[in-house]
Amino acid sequence: MVAITLPDGSVRKFEAPVDGTALAASIGPGLAKAALAIVVDGEQKDLAHIIDADARVEIVTGDHEAALELLRHDAAHVMAEAVQELYPGTQVTFGPAIEDGFYYDFYREEPFTPEDLERIEKRMHEIVARNEAITREIWDRDEAIRYFADKGERFKAEHIETLPKDEDISIYRQGAWLDLCTGPHLPATGKLGKAFKLMKLSGAYWRGDARNTQLQRIYGTAWRNEKELKAYLHRLEEAEKRDHRRLGREMDLFHIQEEAAGSIFWHRKGWTLYRACQDYMRRRLEAAGYIEVKTPQLIDRVLWEKSGHWEKFREDMFVVEVDEGEAAAAGNRKMLALKPMNCPGHVQIFRHGIKSYRDLPIRMAEFGACHRNEPSGALHGLMRVRAFLQDDAHIFCTEDQITSETEAFCELLLSIYRDFGFEDVAVKFSDRPEVRAGEDAVWDRAEAALLEATQAAGLEYTLNPGEGAFYGPKLEFVLRDTIGREWQCGTLQVDFVLPERLDAAYVGEDGVKHRPVMLHRAILGSFERFIGVLIEQYAGRFPLWLAPVQAVVATITNDADDYAARVFAALQDAGIRAELDTRPEKINYKVREHSVAKVPVLLVVGAREEADGTVALRRLGGKNQEILALEDVLPTLTEESAPPDARRQGGARP
């Protein structure tokens, strides 16, 4: 007798072992038709898997959370079959499912072309239409090596030789085609459906090692249905339009060049945006009781060794060797590191002078310039850089203050995100990583304290196992933008370790020294990355308070130059970031040019406007213009261009 417990708690009993197909059929014909795979005691299996002992079982259908990965893995196999049918002699290597799609790496002397992708995709649809059965077989290791070697599949044969001796050699047969794979897979190619598309080509190396044979990688995407596929392709189109690198060029915000890889050359307009964000953050932090400090860029390795960062992050640090003092006289060179983070420096400020429990909490903030030696291949515009500014802060507090400080921080963070236009924020709770500093008992206290504080703050969260910082558990705050992409920005980390390592202490009410708890926290994270996110969130069409240029005064004819200059001066006097355009160009040309530059407000003036004391106001993206008195425009734009925190205080500009 086999007892199978279903997700609703009901139990089905069978006289003999049963496979997934029969189980689904016993529940209903609709489920049998929709079934793609099963999950047995938390492990995914093919529908053909035999359940021969009591187990908890889920039937995977298209709406199950496991369905997408399953479909994408099968799409990779269908693609590989199509490639080998169309281009005999091509060798296959690996083809996993990935986020939003799949890929397969191939070895072929002749390069694939975009036209080849069209042929392959067409053949994939034919393979789906053939509804080839997909079955799993277990082969003898030597037989499998011999089979793939005889077929000329040297990569597969080599891979099998590296597998543990006690591991099953799992082969999936798909019609007449087969491949080495652990599975699971769909019962037949027809279950894949039509919602897939091949996307692009790139290079790769066998086993990811540049010393090995170069391969060709074909990427694709696959979804449950064509509606989802269409929505995904639309998101890609939107993402392309919003690409911060392209908009950075078009809007003259910044550039990057090889001589300073991973560092940003901020142009005037980009730096204006940068300062608008920084000024806003500085005001919010001051209002929340933070003190701002500044710590050195270069710090001796001795401090990094004490903190534990040298052992953990040495490969990511930029270091310099200098001759200095007695070390130089002895022929030794001192090693300094450009700081990759600010926390050890903040502990040094905390340690300067005696601190009492009455001084806590101390909220110490720094717009700290940091450097990390990111691999050149990982660099990506503003999103991944080597030189960046963090809106970093550390709260030194007692253990009893963790909850109240966490609540206050979360309230501040969510308010700031709303001001920047992000309403959808997810929270992840990351607990102890495998490699960490501190005893388990310390971690137990830190995790319990952060969990209690998170619950007290009323935050819904998901568990992110093993992803905590090396010195403490953390909360990660993930923003979802207007086209559904997620960006991890803010963090809050509870640290009992660093104060101990760096001998930070305060005098308690009992007159005895105690270790403070250190809350590491950031809201924007890297300024560079956050500004990249902002550019893509708004597609360059910033709200007025963030726009580098908030308004342009443009003339219809040069007869209105003097009046335009007076309007421009009035805008500047009101604190509005304005520009004056009196070029002898047609007004339609000016309108198009400033629209491309994403200027939110255009004030057009000519002889009639000068005579009436008015302006023709055009807003970015709008088709109409308003004729308004200048005296009415100024207060309206002044109020609209004020940052959100200033508007909450009655519209006064900071």
HURA-V956474 format. One line per field, one symbol per residue. phi: phi as a letter, one per 40 degrees, with the letter a starting at -180 (. if undefined). psi: psi as a letter, one per 40 degrees, with the letter a starting at -180 (. if undefined). burial: b if it has 24 or more other ideal C-beta (glycine too) atoms within 12 Angstrom, else e. A space follows every 50 residues. Layout:
phi = ???
psi = ???
burial = ???
This chain:
phi = .bbbccdcgcbbbbcbdbcccccccccicccdcccbabbbfgbcbccccc cbadacbbccbcccccccccccccccccccccccccbdgccbbbaccbdg iaaacbbaccccbdcccccccccdccccccfccbbbbbbcdccccccccc cgcccccccccccdccccccbbbbgccaacacgcbccaccccgbcaacba bacabdfgbcccdcbbbbcababcacccccccccccccccccdccccdcc cfcaabbdcadgbbcccdcccccdccccccccccccccgcbcbabccbbd ddcccccgccccbdccccbbbbcafcccccgcbcbbbcccabcccccccd ccgcbbdccccbbbbacccbbbccddcccafccabbbabbccabbcaccc cdccccdcccccdcccccccgbbcbbbbcbcdccbabgcdcccdcccccc cccccccgccabcbcgbcccbicabbbbcbccbgcbbcbcabbcbcccdc cbfcabccccgbcbcccbccaabcgcddcccdccdcdcfgcccdccddbc abcbccbcccdccdcccdccccccgccbbbbbccbccccccccccccgcc bbbcbaccccccgbbccbbdgccbbbcbcdcccdccccccccddccccch gccc
psi = hhhhhideeihhhidiiiiddddddddidddddehdaihhfehhiidehh heihihhihhadeideddddddddddddddddddddgiehiicigiiihe aiihhihhdhiiiddddddddddddddddefhihihihihdddddddddd eegddddddddeiidehighhhhgbeiiihieaiiididdedaegihhdi iiiiihfeheeahhihhhiiiiididdddddddddddddddehddddddd efdiiiidefheihhhiddddddddddddddddddddefihhihiidhhi dddddddeddddedeeihiihihhbddddeeihhhihhheiedddddddd ehihiiddeiihhhihghhihhgiideehgbedhidhihhgiihhhiide eddddddddddddddddddeehdhhihhhhahidhiiiiddddddddddd ddddddefhhiihgheeiieeiiihhhhihaeeeiihhciihhhhedddd defhiihideeihihiihhhiiddbhdddddddddddefegiidddhdhd ihhhidiededddddddddddddeehhiihgfifiiddddddddddefhd hhhhiadddddefiihhhiheieiihhihdddddddddddehidddddee ehi.
burial = ebebebeeeeebeeeeebbbbbbbebbeeebeebbbbbbbeeebbbbbbe beeebebbbbbbeeebbbbbbbbbbbbbbbbbbbbbbeebbbbbbbbeeb bbbbbbbbeeebeeebbeebbebbbebbeeebbbbbeebebeebbeebee eebebbbebbeeeeeeeebbbbbbbebbbbbebbbbbbbbbbbbbbbbbe beebebeeeeeeeebbbbbbbbbbeeebbeebeeebeebeebbbbebbeb bbbbebeeeeebbbbbeebbebbbbbbbbbbbbbbeebebebbebeebbb bebbebbbbbebbeebbbbeeeeeeeeeeeeeeebbbbbbbbbbbbbbbb beeebebeebbbbbbbbbbbbbebeeeebebbbbbbbbbbbbbbbbbbbe bbbebbebbbebbbbbbebbbbeebbbbbbbbeeebbbeeebbebbbebb bebbeebebebeebeebbbbbbbbbbbbbebebebebbbbbbbbbbbbbb bbebbbeeeeeeebbbbbbbbbbbbbbbbbbbbbbbbbbbbbbbbbbbbb bbbbbbbeebbebbebbbebbeebbbbbbbbbeeeebeebbeebbebbbb bbbbbbeebbeeebbbbbbbeeeeeeebebeebbebbbebbbbbbbeeee eebb
